[in-house]
Amino acid sequence: MNNAELTRYWYDIPTDESPFIIGYDVLTKIWNCDKRRVRLILAELSEFDNGDGYILIRSSHYEGFFRTRNRTIIEQYRREVYNRAMNTLKPLKKIKRVLNRSEQITIDELLFGDGIEPLNFD
């Protein structure tokens, strides 16, 4: 997706200064696509950085999506994302044992890969 498309989608997400939080149902209508496509767009928007200082909050705590510059909310969201990632990575200890991988694994390897090709289920 190019920057112009991402910018258009970015500004469709309200900031925390607005009186509402937007959900999947509204985004599917605004963006005229299905929920799967909305998730893909949101994933790209989570990384999108146009320099405005806003972070996209995709939080189960808030049950929707919004952009914020509020450092307290951003820190709370950072902890939520970190905890979610650590829970996702828990099976790796057993996987390493089963695959006979005894070497120490770094957090970068956990987050960005350790040379094992991912399985393709398509």
N, CA, C and O atoms as a DFTB+ gen file, in Angstrom:
488 C
 N C O
     1  1       0.854      -1.170       0.000
     2  2       0.000       0.000       0.000
     3  2       0.903       1.238       0.000
     4  3       1.892       1.292       0.731
     5  1       0.560       2.209      -0.810
     6  2       1.415       3.399      -0.890
     7  2       1.057       4.415       0.200
     8  3       0.033       4.290       0.871
     9  1       1.913       5.411       0.360
    10  2       1.731       6.407       1.423
    11  2       0.434       7.204       1.278
    12  3      -0.184       7.560       2.281
    13  1       0.016       7.485       0.045
    14  2      -1.229       8.238      -0.156
    15  2      -2.427       7.449       0.360
    16  3      -3.313       8.008       1.007
    17  1      -2.451       6.150       0.073
    18  2      -3.550       5.308       0.564
    19  2      -3.518       5.227       2.087
    20  3      -4.545       5.375       2.749
    21  1      -2.325       4.989       2.633
    22  2      -2.203       4.901       4.088
    23  2      -2.612       6.210       4.757
    24  3      -3.269       6.196       5.798
    25  1      -2.233       7.326       4.170
    26  2      -2.601       8.626       4.731
    27  2      -4.110       8.804       4.753
    28  3      -4.671       9.284       5.738
    29  1      -4.769       8.416       3.661
    30  2      -6.235       8.528       3.610
    31  2      -6.875       7.676       4.701
    32  3      -7.764       8.140       5.416
    33  1      -6.421       6.421       4.830
    34  2      -6.957       5.544       5.876
    35  2      -6.642       6.097       7.273
    36  3      -7.475       6.052       8.178
    37  1      -5.423       6.614       7.421
    38  2      -4.965       7.136       8.717
    39  2      -5.920       8.208       9.246
    40  3      -6.300       8.194      10.417
    41  1      -6.296       9.122       8.379
    42  2      -7.139      10.226       8.833
    43  2      -8.618       9.839       8.956
    44  3      -9.423      10.640       9.431
    45  1      -8.979       8.644       8.543
    46  2     -10.326       8.122       8.815
    47  2     -10.459       7.637      10.248
    48  3     -11.572       7.491      10.752
    49  1      -9.332       7.385      10.911
    50  2      -9.349       6.933      12.306
    51  2      -9.414       8.170      13.200
    52  3      -8.563       9.053      13.090
    53  1     -10.416       8.247      14.089
    54  2     -10.523       9.430      14.942
    55  2      -9.404       9.496      15.983
    56  3      -8.798       8.483      16.333
    57  1      -9.151      10.700      16.460
    58  2      -8.200      10.872      17.564
    59  2      -8.957      10.751      18.879
    60  3     -10.188      10.755      18.906
    61  1      -8.208      10.643      19.961
    62  2      -8.859      10.544      21.266
    63  2      -9.488      11.866      21.693
    64  3     -10.171      11.923      22.715
    65  1      -9.267      12.924      20.926
    66  2      -9.951      14.184      21.205
    67  2     -11.400      14.152      20.713
    68  3     -12.218      14.963      21.146
    69  1     -11.723      13.215      19.806
    70  2     -13.097      13.115      19.304
    71  2     -13.944      12.345      20.316
    72  3     -13.400      11.641      21.166
    73  1     -15.261      12.471      20.235
    74  2     -16.117      11.870      21.251
    75  2     -16.380      10.377      21.075
    76  3     -17.118       9.794      21.868
    77  1     -15.793       9.739      20.050
    78  2     -16.094       8.323      19.850
    79  2     -14.870       7.531      19.426
    80  3     -13.869       8.086      18.973
    81  1     -14.979       6.214      19.587
    82  2     -13.972       5.256      19.135
    83  2     -14.614       4.492      17.992
    84  3     -15.800       4.168      18.052
    85  1     -13.856       4.204      16.968
    86  2     -14.391       3.552      15.772
    87  2     -14.121       2.044      15.840
    88  3     -13.076       1.621      16.334
    89  1     -15.055       1.245      15.348
    90  2     -14.914      -0.207      15.368
    91  2     -14.899      -0.795      13.972
    92  3     -15.005      -0.080      12.976
    93  1     -14.764      -2.124      13.917
    94  2     -14.726      -2.823      12.630
    95  2     -15.961      -2.553      11.783
    96  3     -15.856      -2.339      10.575
    97  1     -17.142      -2.563      12.418
    98  2     -18.379      -2.395      11.654
    99  2     -18.396      -1.073      10.893
   100  3     -18.825      -1.026       9.740
   101  1     -17.932      -0.001      11.530
   102  2     -17.898       1.308      10.876
   103  2     -16.813       1.347       9.800
   104  3     -17.038       1.865       8.706
   105  1     -15.636       0.798      10.112
   106  2     -14.539       0.817       9.144
   107  2     -14.865       0.006       7.891
   108  3     -14.475       0.400       6.792
   109  1     -15.569      -1.115       8.031
   110  2     -15.949      -1.885       6.841
   111  2     -16.847      -1.061       5.927
   112  3     -16.780      -1.193       4.704
   113  1     -17.680      -0.220       6.510
   114  2     -18.565       0.636       5.704
   115  2     -17.803       1.811       5.090
   116  3     -17.954       2.106       3.905
   117  1     -16.987       2.476       5.906
   118  2     -16.219       3.634       5.417
   119  2     -15.268       3.221       4.303
   120  3     -15.168       3.896       3.278
   121  1     -14.569       2.105       4.510
   122  2     -13.549       1.664       3.566
   123  2     -14.101       0.713       2.502
   124  3     -13.369       0.278       1.613
   125  1     -15.394       0.393       2.594
   126  2     -16.071      -0.456       1.616
   127  2     -15.309      -1.770       1.376
   128  3     -14.985      -2.130       0.245
   129  1     -15.040      -2.464       2.482
   130  2     -14.338      -3.743       2.381
   131  2     -14.786      -4.656       3.521
   132  3     -15.536      -4.237       4.403
   133  1     -14.320      -5.907       3.497
   134  2     -14.701      -6.845       4.547
   135  2     -13.779      -6.698       5.763
   136  3     -12.792      -5.963       5.733
   137  1     -14.131      -7.416       6.825
   138  2     -13.398      -7.297       8.087
   139  2     -11.934      -7.737       7.941
   140  3     -11.046      -7.169       8.576
   141  1     -11.693      -8.737       7.111
   142  2     -10.321      -9.208       6.914
   143  2      -9.452      -8.107       6.304
   144  3      -8.318      -7.892       6.732
   145  1      -9.987      -7.422       5.315
   146  2      -9.253      -6.323       4.677
   147  2      -9.012      -5.188       5.675
   148  3      -7.941      -4.580       5.680
   149  1     -10.014      -4.902       6.522
   150  2      -9.851      -3.873       7.555
   151  2      -8.703      -4.247       8.482
   152  3      -7.884      -3.393       8.822
   153  1      -8.628      -5.524       8.901
   154  2      -7.527      -5.960       9.772
   155  2      -6.172      -5.755       9.099
   156  3      -5.213      -5.329       9.744
   157  1      -6.092      -6.057       7.805
   158  2      -4.832      -5.868       7.077
   159  2      -4.445      -4.389       6.997
   160  3      -3.278      -4.034       7.159
   161  1      -5.428      -3.546       6.747
   162  2      -5.166      -2.097       6.692
   163  2      -4.708      -1.600       8.063
   164  3      -3.746      -0.839       8.160
   165  1      -5.394      -2.030       9.119
   166  2      -5.018      -1.611      10.473
   167  2      -3.613      -2.084      10.827
   168  3      -2.871      -1.372      11.505
   169  1      -3.244      -3.274      10.375
   170  2      -1.893      -3.777      10.636
   171  2      -0.861      -2.859       9.992
   172  3       0.165      -2.553      10.600
   173  1      -1.127      -2.420       8.772
   174  2      -0.195      -1.493       8.112
   175  2      -0.201      -0.131       8.794
   176  3       0.844       0.505       8.936
   177  1      -1.384       0.314       9.215
   178  2      -1.469       1.613       9.889
   179  2      -0.755       1.595      11.236
   180  3      -0.284       2.636      11.693
   181  1      -0.666       0.434      11.878
   182  2       0.039       0.329      13.162
   183  2       1.507       0.681      13.019
   184  3       2.135       1.152      13.967
   185  1       2.057       0.452      11.822
   186  2       3.462       0.763      11.552
   187  2       3.637       2.110      10.858
   188  3       4.745       2.647      10.819
   189  1       2.572       2.653      10.317
   190  2       2.626       3.881       9.531
   191  2       3.088       5.045      10.395
   192  3       2.564       5.267      11.487
   193  1       4.075       5.786       9.899
   194  2       4.589       6.933      10.639
   195  2       4.721       8.118       9.690
   196  3       5.642       8.179       8.876
   197  1       3.792       9.050       9.806
   198  2       3.859      10.246       8.962
   199  2       4.437      11.433       9.727
   200  3       4.418      12.560       9.231
   201  1       4.950      11.187      10.934
   202  2       5.591      12.236      11.714
   203  2       4.644      13.073      12.556
   204  3       5.074      14.050      13.170
   205  1       3.351      12.713      12.600
   206  2       2.393      13.533      13.355
   207  2       2.396      13.239      14.854
   208  3       1.740      13.945      15.620
   209  1       3.124      12.208      15.280
   210  2       3.234      11.905      16.705
   211  2       2.099      11.066      17.258
   212  3       2.094      10.749      18.448
   213  1       1.139      10.699      16.424
   214  2       0.022       9.871      16.879
   215  2       0.376       8.393      16.766
   216  3       1.124       7.980      15.879
   217  1      -0.174       7.615      17.675
   218  2      -0.053       6.161      17.674
   219  2      -1.461       5.599      17.481
   220  3      -2.418       6.079      18.088
   221  1      -1.579       4.585      16.634
   222  2      -2.862       3.912      16.464
   223  2      -3.053       2.945      17.619
   224  3      -2.233       2.053      17.835
   225  1      -4.118       3.121      18.346
   226  2      -4.446       2.235      19.458
   227  2      -5.443       1.206      18.949
   228  3      -6.546       1.547      18.523
   229  1      -5.038      -0.059      19.000
   230  2      -5.878      -1.190      18.593
   231  2      -6.028      -2.059      19.825
   232  3      -5.437      -3.136      19.908
   233  1      -6.797      -1.605      20.759
   234  2      -6.810      -2.200      22.080
   235  2      -8.121      -2.909      22.393
   236  3      -9.202      -2.389      22.118
   237  1      -8.013      -4.100      22.969
   238  2      -9.207      -4.791      23.441
   239  2      -9.780      -4.047      24.655
   240  3     -10.974      -4.135      24.937
   241  1      -8.936      -3.332      25.351
   242  2      -9.380      -2.562      26.517
   243  2     -10.384      -1.476      26.119
   244  3     -11.356      -1.229      26.833
   245  1     -10.142      -0.836      24.980
   246  2     -11.010       0.249      24.529
   247  2     -12.086      -0.215      23.550
   248  3     -12.993       0.549      23.219
   249  1     -11.991      -1.467      23.085
   250  2     -12.971      -2.061      22.176
   251  2     -13.183      -1.226      20.914
   252  3     -14.315      -0.934      20.529
   253  1     -12.105      -0.858      20.297
   254  2     -12.168      -0.090      19.063
   255  2     -10.809       0.489      18.739
   256  3      -9.789       0.082      19.296
   257  1     -10.813       1.446      17.830
   258  2      -9.570       2.011      17.325
   259  2      -9.621       3.527      17.376
   260  3     -10.658       4.139      17.122
   261  1      -8.483       4.121      17.708
   262  2      -8.348       5.574      17.688
   263  2      -6.868       5.918      17.656
   264  3      -6.013       5.071      17.914
   265  1      -6.578       7.178      17.335
   266  2      -5.201       7.665      17.337
   267  2      -5.021       8.555      18.563
   268  3      -5.928       9.286      18.959
   269  1      -3.835       8.476      19.153
   270  2      -3.562       9.315      20.314
   271  2      -2.101       9.738      20.359
   272  3      -1.218       9.079      19.811
   273  1      -1.879      10.879      21.044
   274  2      -0.531      11.339      21.392
   275  2      -0.351      11.322      22.909
   276  3       0.711      11.686      23.416
   277  1      -1.382      10.901      23.628
   278  2      -1.375      10.869      25.084
   279  2      -0.385       9.803      25.564
   280  3      -0.590       8.609      25.344
   281  1       0.690      10.252      26.222
   282  2       1.762       9.341      26.619
   283  2       1.287       8.279      27.606
   284  3       1.789       7.155      27.579
   285  1       0.345       8.602      28.462
   286  2      -0.180       7.621      29.420
   287  2      -0.905       6.500      28.689
   288  3      -0.712       5.324      28.999
   289  1      -1.734       6.861      27.723
   290  2      -2.466       5.856      26.941
   291  2      -1.495       5.038      26.097
   292  3      -1.649       3.823      25.977
   293  1      -0.497       5.698      25.512
   294  2       0.491       4.989      24.692
   295  2       1.273       3.991      25.550
   296  3       1.511       2.863      25.119
   297  1       1.669       4.388      26.746
   298  2       2.408       3.480      27.634
   299  2       1.523       2.304      28.049
   300  3       1.991       1.167      28.092
   301  1       0.273       2.559      28.349
   302  2      -0.659       1.483      28.700
   303  2      -0.798       0.513      27.521
   304  3      -0.806      -0.703      27.714
   305  1      -0.907       1.044      26.318
   306  2      -1.023       0.220      25.123
   307  2       0.267      -0.564      24.864
   308  3       0.213      -1.725      24.460
   309  1       1.422       0.060      25.093
   310  2       2.703      -0.631      24.936
   311  2       2.755      -1.856      25.833
   312  3       3.184      -2.926      25.403
   313  1       2.318      -1.704      27.086
   314  2       2.302      -2.841      28.013
   315  2       1.347      -3.933      27.529
   316  3       1.660      -5.120      27.618
   317  1       0.187      -3.529      27.018
   318  2      -0.783      -4.497      26.504
   319  2      -0.200      -5.273      25.319
   320  3      -0.330      -6.495      25.253
   321  1       0.441      -4.566      24.385
   322  2       1.031      -5.213      23.211
   323  2       2.156      -6.149      23.647
   324  3       2.266      -7.266      23.142
   325  1       2.988      -5.698      24.580
   326  2       4.090      -6.525      25.074
   327  2       3.552      -7.799      25.719
   328  3       4.036      -8.893      25.429
   329  1       2.557      -7.664      26.590
   330  2       1.987      -8.833      27.265
   331  2       1.361      -9.805      26.274
   332  3       1.495     -11.020      26.419
   333  1       0.679      -9.269      25.267
   334  2       0.085     -10.111      24.235
   335  2       1.177     -10.868      23.481
   336  3       1.036     -12.057      23.197
   337  1       2.271     -10.165      23.158
   338  2       3.380     -10.811      22.444
   339  2       4.013     -11.905      23.291
   340  3       4.291     -12.991      22.782
   341  1       4.243     -11.644      24.558
   342  2       4.862     -12.647      25.418
   343  2       3.971     -13.888      25.540
   344  3       4.478     -15.010      25.559
   345  1       2.656     -13.697      25.623
   346  2       1.750     -14.845      25.675
   347  2       1.783     -15.633      24.371
   348  3       1.692     -16.861      24.385
   349  1       1.910     -14.945      23.264
   350  2       1.992     -15.607      21.961
   351  2       3.277     -16.411      21.848
   352  3       3.290     -17.476      21.230
   353  1       4.353     -15.916      22.436
   354  2       5.658     -16.561      22.316
   355  2       5.880     -17.703      23.307
   356  3       6.875     -18.419      23.195
   357  1       4.981     -17.890      24.272
   358  2       5.171     -18.926      25.292
   359  2       5.437     -20.318      24.727
   360  3       6.274     -21.028      25.283
   361  1       4.778     -20.746      23.661
   362  2       5.030     -22.107      23.152
   363  2       6.436     -22.328      22.605
   364  3       6.831     -23.473      22.390
   365  1       7.205     -21.255      22.375
   366  2       8.528     -21.415      21.774
   367  2       9.485     -22.242      22.632
   368  3      10.358     -22.917      22.085
   369  1       9.351     -22.211      23.940
   370  2      10.237     -22.986      24.798
   371  2      10.088     -24.475      24.496
   372  3      11.075     -25.193      24.337
   373  1       8.849     -24.920      24.422
   374  2       8.611     -26.336      24.117
   375  2       9.000     -26.651      22.673
   376  3       9.571     -27.707      22.398
   377  1       8.697     -25.751      21.766
   378  2       9.044     -25.957      20.362
   379  2      10.554     -26.125      20.212
   380  3      11.015     -27.008      19.489
   381  1      11.326     -25.271      20.900
   382  2      12.784     -25.386      20.856
   383  2      13.223     -26.751      21.358
   384  3      14.107     -27.371      20.766
   385  1      12.611     -27.237      22.456
   386  2      12.977     -28.538      23.013
   387  2      12.674     -29.649      22.019
   388  3      13.510     -30.523      21.791
   389  1      11.491     -29.623      21.431
   390  2      11.089     -30.662      20.486
   391  2      11.983     -30.657      19.244
   392  3      12.303     -31.716      18.704
   393  1      12.380     -29.480      18.799
   394  2      13.248     -29.370      17.630
   395  2      14.725     -29.519      17.983
   396  3      15.592     -29.364      17.123
   397  1      15.007     -29.820      19.251
   398  2      16.387     -29.991      19.723
   399  2      17.233     -28.756      19.485
   400  3      18.384     -28.853      19.058
   401  1      16.676     -27.629      19.755
   402  2      17.412     -26.373      19.618
   403  2      17.806     -25.937      21.012
   404  3      16.988     -25.376      21.740
   405  1      19.037     -26.184      21.391
   406  2      19.471     -25.909      22.756
   407  2      20.117     -24.540      22.928
   408  3      20.330     -24.099      24.058
   409  1      20.434     -23.860      21.823
   410  2      21.125     -22.581      21.950
   411  2      20.216     -21.522      22.585
   412  3      18.989     -21.623      22.553
   413  1      20.851     -20.525      23.152
   414  2      20.121     -19.402      23.736
   415  2      19.449     -18.614      22.621
   416  3      20.060     -18.358      21.584
   417  1      18.210     -18.235      22.826
   418  2      17.498     -17.460      21.821
   419  2      17.326     -16.035      22.341
   420  3      16.998     -15.830      23.510
   421  1      17.544     -15.072      21.484
   422  2      17.432     -13.671      21.888
   423  2      16.022     -13.157      21.606
   424  3      15.268     -13.769      20.850
   425  1      15.680     -12.042      22.214
   426  2      14.369     -11.438      21.979
   427  2      14.222     -11.029      20.513
   428  3      13.129     -11.122      19.954
   429  1      15.319     -10.573      19.879
   430  2      15.260     -10.228      18.457
   431  2      14.923     -11.452      17.616
   432  3      14.159     -11.357      16.655
   433  1      15.487     -12.597      17.973
   434  2      15.163     -13.820      17.249
   435  2      13.700     -14.202      17.451
   436  3      13.036     -14.668      16.525
   437  1      13.206     -14.002      18.669
   438  2      11.791     -14.289      18.928
   439  2      10.890     -13.372      18.124
   440  3       9.878     -13.802      17.570
   441  1      11.268     -12.107      18.065
   442  2      10.416     -11.128      17.399
   443  2      10.615     -11.095      15.896
   444  3       9.657     -10.873      15.156
   445  1      11.836     -11.309      15.428
   446  2      12.130     -11.111      14.010
   447  2      12.567     -12.373      13.292
   448  3      12.924     -12.313      12.115
   449  1      12.549     -13.505      13.961
   450  2      12.905     -14.757      13.309
   451  2      14.263     -15.259      13.735
   452  3      15.149     -14.489      14.105
   453  1      14.405     -16.557      13.673
   454  2      15.665     -17.186      14.075
   455  2      16.231     -18.080      12.980
   456  3      16.964     -19.031      13.251
   457  1      15.877     -17.756      11.735
   458  2      16.407     -18.521      10.621
   459  2      15.551     -19.706      10.215
   460  3      15.812     -20.321       9.181
   461  1      14.541     -20.041      10.996
   462  2      13.641     -21.120      10.629
   463  2      12.596     -20.560       9.683
   464  3      11.941     -19.560       9.979
   465  1      12.449     -21.211       8.550
   466  2      11.453     -20.737       7.584
   467  2      10.053     -20.966       8.139
   468  3       9.762     -22.043       8.658
   469  1       9.180     -19.959       8.034
   470  2       7.821     -20.143       8.522
   471  2       7.064     -21.145       7.655
   472  3       7.333     -21.283       6.462
   473  1       6.125     -21.830       8.268
   474  2       5.286     -22.764       7.529
   475  2       4.299     -21.988       6.686
   476  3       3.813     -20.935       7.100
   477  1       4.005     -22.495       5.522
   478  2       3.025     -21.865       4.642
   479  2       1.796     -22.753       4.586
   480  3       1.869     -23.885       4.106
   481  1       0.668     -22.254       5.072
   482  2      -0.549     -23.035       5.117
   483  2      -1.487     -22.740       3.969
   484  3      -2.618     -23.226       3.950
   485  1      -1.030     -21.945       3.003
   486  2      -1.893     -21.602       1.860
   487  2      -2.008     -22.749       0.879
   488  3      -2.695     -22.627      -0.136
